[in-house]
Amino acid sequence: MSTSQTPYLLTQENQFLTRMQNEVAELWQKRNDGFYRAFDKTKIYWCSLTHPDHTKAIIMVNGRIESTWKYQELFFDLYQNGYDIYSFDHRGQGRSQRLIDNPEMGYVGEFNDYISDLAALIELFDLEKYQHRFLLGHSMGGAIATRYVQMNPQHPFHALALTAPMFGVNIPWQLRPIAIPLTQILTATSVIPKYAPGFTGYYPKPFEINPLTHSQVRYQWFRDLYELHPELKLGGPSTRWVWQGLMAAKQCLQLTRQIKLPTLVVQAEADTIVDNKAQTRFITKLAKTNPNCRIQLINGAKHELMFESDEYRNPVLTSILDHFQQVGTK
């Protein structure tokens, strides 16, 4: 079931399709799910996988363009290792309500809306019954989880893990100093939301040129899923989303002293989506006030660390589960 590289039960690529059609699909059918009405009445899709014997829980905060439906393998693996899983689709994507007329444009009014949704769902999930509670964020979800912890000192979590967190976006160095004012101006000068420069609607890149993963079997499964459920499709971000996202990334770096819980950042060395230097700056600054933090570099890995080939994914999930287990045994 798992390779010698990891002591945990993790699905491997050579069994991926069989498992997805059998055990994973079976567990997914048993999920609890529903819609939550957010503070502004936006419908937010949520789901959970729980077992009466589990005493620890993970809240998974996914990235831009993603859906809980994409993470069925990950949720299965975490569940197999004794965790209850709670997750949701961000407003404007996945199965949650779209916010503008163009359903394929990434859009948010204020980045803080994502954080309000997360805070409200944590209340809804009622996590008090668990001995240990963990927060796991990927990419944009890493920035949302970080901002949530910074803004909610009374949060219920025992540890935080972030994979390829969006503490900066990978844009040409010439544009970096002007990216925030530029996207702010582009947003202000257009009545109708517009794609950020260089972006369009949903486009499934051929595997050979995809910037997300080396795993062909996982990549193909995720693209097929979006064809089967076209309501999950999301294309490029709007100028407003980029402006709001960059502002939030900046706050993640400015307010590190608010993060007091054990924190792990897993960095993908070959990431072309987010800014790895910003992640290193984050952890260097955090270490000054929080001795229980570290960064782990996964050499050669692309952005989707929990969706990568086994040689990258196994060490990623092993470090995350080790991080949670160390906290759980203290």
C-alpha positions as CSV (number, residue, x, y, z in Angstrom):
1,M,0.0,0.0,0.0
2,S,2.9,2.4,0.8
3,T,6.5,2.4,-0.2
4,S,9.5,2.0,2.0
5,Q,9.9,5.8,1.9
6,T,7.1,6.4,4.2
7,P,5.6,4.8,7.3
8,Y,2.1,6.0,6.4
9,L,-0.6,4.5,4.2
10,L,-0.4,6.4,1.0
11,T,-1.8,5.6,-2.4
12,Q,0.8,5.0,-5.1
13,E,0.6,5.8,-8.9
14,N,0.7,2.2,-10.0
15,Q,-2.6,1.5,-8.0
16,F,-4.1,5.0,-8.5
17,L,-6.8,4.3,-11.0
18,T,-7.9,1.0,-9.4
19,R,-8.2,2.7,-6.0
20,M,-9.9,5.8,-7.3
21,Q,-12.6,3.6,-8.9
22,N,-12.9,1.4,-5.8
23,E,-11.9,2.3,-2.2
24,V,-11.6,6.0,-2.8
25,A,-14.9,6.2,-4.7
26,E,-16.6,4.1,-1.9
27,L,-15.3,6.5,0.9
28,W,-16.3,9.6,-1.2
29,Q,-19.8,8.3,-1.5
30,K,-20.0,8.2,2.3
31,R,-19.1,11.9,2.8
32,N,-21.3,14.4,4.5
33,D,-21.8,17.5,2.4
34,G,-24.0,20.5,2.0
35,F,-24.1,24.3,1.5
36,Y,-23.5,27.0,4.1
37,R,-24.9,30.5,3.6
38,A,-22.0,32.9,4.2
39,F,-22.3,36.4,5.8
40,D,-23.4,37.9,2.5
41,K,-25.7,34.9,1.6
42,T,-23.2,33.4,-0.8
43,K,-23.7,29.6,-0.9
44,I,-20.4,27.8,0.1
45,Y,-20.1,24.0,-0.6
46,W,-18.5,22.0,2.2
47,C,-17.8,18.3,2.8
48,S,-16.5,16.0,5.6
49,L,-15.3,12.4,6.0
50,T,-15.5,11.2,9.5
51,H,-15.2,8.0,11.6
52,P,-16.5,7.6,15.2
53,D,-13.0,6.3,16.3
54,H,-11.0,9.2,15.0
55,T,-9.7,11.6,17.6
56,K,-7.9,14.1,15.3
57,A,-9.1,16.3,12.5
58,I,-7.6,18.2,9.5
59,I,-9.3,21.2,7.9
60,M,-8.0,21.4,4.3
61,V,-8.0,24.8,2.6
62,N,-7.5,24.3,-1.1
63,G,-6.1,26.6,-3.8
64,R,-7.4,28.8,-6.6
65,I,-9.3,26.9,-9.3
66,E,-9.6,23.9,-7.0
67,S,-12.5,21.9,-5.5
68,T,-12.8,19.4,-2.7
69,W,-13.8,17.0,-5.5
70,K,-10.2,17.1,-6.8
71,Y,-8.8,16.0,-3.5
72,Q,-10.5,12.6,-3.1
73,E,-7.2,10.7,-3.1
74,L,-5.6,13.0,-0.5
75,F,-8.7,12.9,1.7
76,F,-8.7,9.1,1.4
77,D,-5.0,8.8,2.4
78,L,-5.4,11.2,5.4
79,Y,-8.5,9.3,6.5
80,Q,-6.7,6.0,6.3
81,N,-4.1,7.4,8.6
82,G,-6.7,8.2,11.3
83,Y,-7.8,11.7,10.5
84,D,-11.3,13.1,10.0
85,I,-11.3,15.5,7.1
86,Y,-13.2,18.8,6.6
87,S,-13.0,20.9,3.6
88,F,-14.9,23.3,1.3
89,D,-14.9,25.1,-2.0
90,H,-14.0,28.8,-1.9
91,R,-16.6,31.4,-2.9
92,G,-16.6,31.9,-6.7
93,Q,-15.1,28.4,-7.5
94,G,-15.7,24.7,-7.3
95,R,-19.3,23.8,-6.3
96,S,-19.7,27.1,-4.3
97,Q,-21.7,30.0,-5.8
98,R,-20.1,32.1,-8.5
99,L,-19.8,35.8,-7.7
100,I,-20.0,37.3,-11.2
101,D,-21.6,36.6,-14.6
102,N,-18.6,34.9,-16.1
103,P,-18.4,31.6,-14.2
104,E,-14.9,30.9,-15.4
105,M,-13.2,34.0,-14.1
106,G,-11.5,33.9,-10.7
107,Y,-13.0,36.7,-8.7
108,V,-13.4,37.8,-5.1
109,G,-14.7,41.1,-3.6
110,E,-12.2,41.2,-0.7
111,F,-9.6,38.6,0.1
112,N,-10.9,38.8,3.7
113,D,-14.2,37.2,2.5
114,Y,-12.3,34.0,2.1
115,I,-11.0,34.3,5.7
116,S,-14.5,35.0,7.0
117,D,-15.8,31.9,5.2
118,L,-13.1,29.7,6.7
119,A,-13.8,31.1,10.2
120,A,-17.5,30.5,9.9
121,L,-17.1,27.0,8.6
122,I,-14.7,26.1,11.4
123,E,-17.5,27.1,13.8
124,L,-20.0,25.1,11.8
125,F,-17.7,22.0,11.8
126,D,-17.7,22.0,15.7
127,L,-14.2,20.6,16.2
128,E,-14.2,20.7,20.0
129,K,-14.7,16.9,20.2
130,Y,-11.3,16.2,18.8
131,Q,-8.1,15.8,20.9
132,H,-6.1,17.4,18.1
133,R,-7.0,19.7,15.3
134,F,-4.8,20.7,12.3
135,L,-5.0,23.3,9.5
136,L,-3.6,22.4,6.1
137,G,-3.5,25.0,3.3
138,H,-2.3,24.7,-0.3
139,S,-1.3,27.7,-2.5
140,M,-4.0,30.4,-2.2
141,G,-5.4,28.2,0.6
142,G,-2.0,28.6,2.4
143,A,-2.4,32.4,2.3
144,I,-6.0,32.1,3.6
145,A,-5.0,29.7,6.4
146,T,-2.1,32.0,7.4
147,R,-4.3,35.1,7.4
148,Y,-7.0,33.2,9.4
149,V,-4.4,32.3,12.1
150,Q,-3.1,35.9,12.2
151,M,-6.5,37.3,12.6
152,N,-8.0,34.8,15.0
153,P,-5.6,34.4,18.0
154,Q,-8.2,32.2,19.7
155,H,-8.3,29.6,16.9
156,P,-8.7,25.9,17.8
157,F,-5.7,24.5,16.0
158,H,-2.6,22.6,17.3
159,A,-0.4,22.9,14.2
160,L,-0.3,24.5,10.7
161,A,1.0,23.0,7.5
162,L,1.3,24.9,4.2
163,T,2.2,23.4,0.8
164,A,3.5,25.9,-1.8
165,P,1.7,28.8,0.0
166,M,0.9,31.9,-2.0
167,F,3.1,34.4,-0.1
168,G,3.9,36.0,-3.5
169,V,3.0,35.3,-7.1
170,N,5.7,34.3,-9.6
171,I,5.7,37.4,-11.9
172,P,8.5,39.1,-13.8
173,W,10.8,41.1,-11.5
174,Q,10.1,44.3,-13.5
175,L,6.4,44.1,-12.7
176,R,6.8,43.3,-9.0
177,P,7.1,46.9,-7.7
178,I,4.0,48.0,-9.7
179,A,1.8,44.9,-9.6
180,I,-0.4,46.0,-6.7
181,P,-1.1,49.6,-7.9
182,L,-1.4,48.4,-11.5
183,T,-4.1,45.7,-10.8
184,Q,-5.8,48.2,-8.5
185,I,-6.0,50.8,-11.3
186,L,-7.1,48.2,-13.8
187,T,-9.9,47.1,-11.4
188,A,-11.0,50.7,-10.7
189,T,-11.2,51.7,-14.4
190,S,-13.4,48.8,-15.5
191,V,-17.1,48.5,-14.5
192,I,-17.2,44.8,-15.6
193,P,-14.6,42.4,-14.1
194,K,-11.8,41.7,-16.5
195,Y,-9.1,38.9,-16.7
196,A,-5.7,40.0,-15.4
197,P,-3.3,40.6,-18.3
198,G,-2.2,37.3,-19.9
199,F,-5.2,35.2,-18.6
200,T,-8.3,33.8,-20.2
201,G,-11.1,31.3,-19.5
202,Y,-10.6,27.6,-18.5
203,Y,-7.9,25.9,-20.6
204,P,-6.7,22.3,-19.9
205,K,-3.0,22.5,-20.7
206,P,-1.6,19.3,-22.3
207,F,0.2,17.3,-19.7
208,E,3.6,17.9,-21.4
209,I,3.5,21.6,-20.8
210,N,1.5,21.7,-17.5
211,P,3.1,23.6,-14.6
212,L,1.4,21.7,-11.9
213,T,2.6,18.1,-11.6
214,H,4.9,15.4,-13.0
215,S,2.2,12.7,-12.4
216,Q,0.5,12.0,-15.7
217,V,-2.1,9.6,-14.1
218,R,-3.1,12.1,-11.5
219,Y,-3.2,15.1,-13.9
220,Q,-5.3,13.2,-16.4
221,W,-7.7,12.1,-13.7
222,F,-8.2,15.7,-12.5
223,R,-8.7,17.0,-16.0
224,D,-11.3,14.2,-16.7
225,L,-13.1,15.1,-13.5
226,Y,-13.5,18.7,-14.6
227,E,-14.9,17.5,-18.0
228,L,-17.3,15.2,-16.1
229,H,-18.3,18.0,-13.8
230,P,-17.9,21.2,-15.9
231,E,-19.4,23.3,-13.1
232,L,-16.0,22.9,-11.4
233,K,-14.1,24.6,-14.2
234,L,-12.3,27.9,-13.5
235,G,-10.0,29.9,-15.7
236,G,-7.7,32.8,-15.1
237,P,-8.0,35.4,-12.3
238,S,-9.6,38.8,-12.6
239,T,-7.5,42.0,-12.0
240,R,-9.4,42.4,-8.8
241,W,-8.5,38.9,-7.6
242,V,-4.8,39.5,-8.4
243,W,-4.8,42.9,-6.5
244,Q,-6.6,41.3,-3.5
245,G,-4.3,38.2,-3.6
246,L,-1.1,40.3,-3.7
247,M,-2.3,42.5,-0.8
248,A,-3.1,39.4,1.3
249,A,0.3,37.8,0.5
250,K,2.0,41.0,1.7
251,Q,0.1,40.8,5.0
252,C,1.1,37.2,5.5
253,L,4.7,38.4,5.5
254,Q,4.1,41.5,7.5
255,L,2.3,39.8,10.4
256,T,4.3,36.7,11.1
257,R,4.6,37.4,14.8
258,Q,0.9,36.6,15.1
259,I,1.6,33.0,14.3
260,K,2.4,31.1,17.5
261,L,1.5,27.5,16.6
262,P,4.0,24.9,15.1
263,T,4.2,25.7,11.4
264,L,5.6,23.7,8.5
265,V,6.1,25.2,5.0
266,V,6.7,22.7,2.2
267,Q,8.3,24.3,-0.9
268,A,8.2,23.0,-4.4
269,E,11.7,23.7,-5.9
270,A,10.4,23.8,-9.6
271,D,7.3,25.9,-8.8
272,T,6.5,28.5,-11.5
273,I,3.1,29.6,-10.0
274,V,4.0,31.1,-6.6
275,D,7.1,32.9,-5.4
276,N,9.5,30.6,-3.5
277,K,11.6,33.5,-2.3
278,A,8.6,34.9,-0.5
279,Q,8.1,31.6,1.3
280,T,11.7,31.6,2.5
281,R,11.4,35.2,3.7
282,F,8.2,34.2,5.6
283,I,9.8,31.3,7.5
284,T,13.0,33.3,8.2
285,K,11.0,36.1,9.7
286,L,8.6,33.7,11.5
287,A,11.6,31.9,13.1
288,K,12.5,35.1,15.0
289,T,9.4,34.9,17.1
290,N,8.3,31.2,16.7
291,P,11.0,28.6,17.3
292,N,8.7,25.8,16.2
293,C,8.6,26.4,12.5
294,R,10.5,25.0,9.5
295,I,10.6,24.9,5.7
296,Q,11.1,21.7,3.7
297,L,12.3,22.0,0.1
298,I,11.2,19.2,-2.2
299,N,13.8,19.2,-5.0
300,G,12.4,19.0,-8.5
301,A,8.8,19.1,-7.5
302,K,6.2,21.3,-9.3
303,H,3.4,23.4,-7.6
304,E,0.8,20.7,-6.8
305,L,2.8,19.0,-4.1
306,M,0.0,16.7,-2.9
307,F,-0.9,15.8,-6.5
308,E,2.7,15.1,-7.6
309,S,4.5,11.9,-8.7
310,D,5.1,9.5,-5.8
311,E,8.8,10.4,-5.6
312,Y,7.7,13.9,-4.5
313,R,4.3,13.3,-3.0
314,N,5.4,10.6,-0.6
315,P,8.0,12.9,1.2
316,V,5.5,15.8,1.2
317,L,2.7,13.8,2.9
318,T,5.2,12.1,5.2
319,S,6.5,15.5,6.5
320,I,3.0,16.8,6.9
321,L,1.9,13.7,8.9
322,D,5.1,13.7,10.9
323,H,4.6,17.4,11.7
324,F,1.0,16.7,12.9
325,Q,2.0,13.5,14.8
326,Q,4.9,15.3,16.7
327,V,2.4,17.8,17.9
328,G,-0.2,15.2,18.7
329,T,2.2,13.2,20.9
330,K,3.2,16.2,23.1
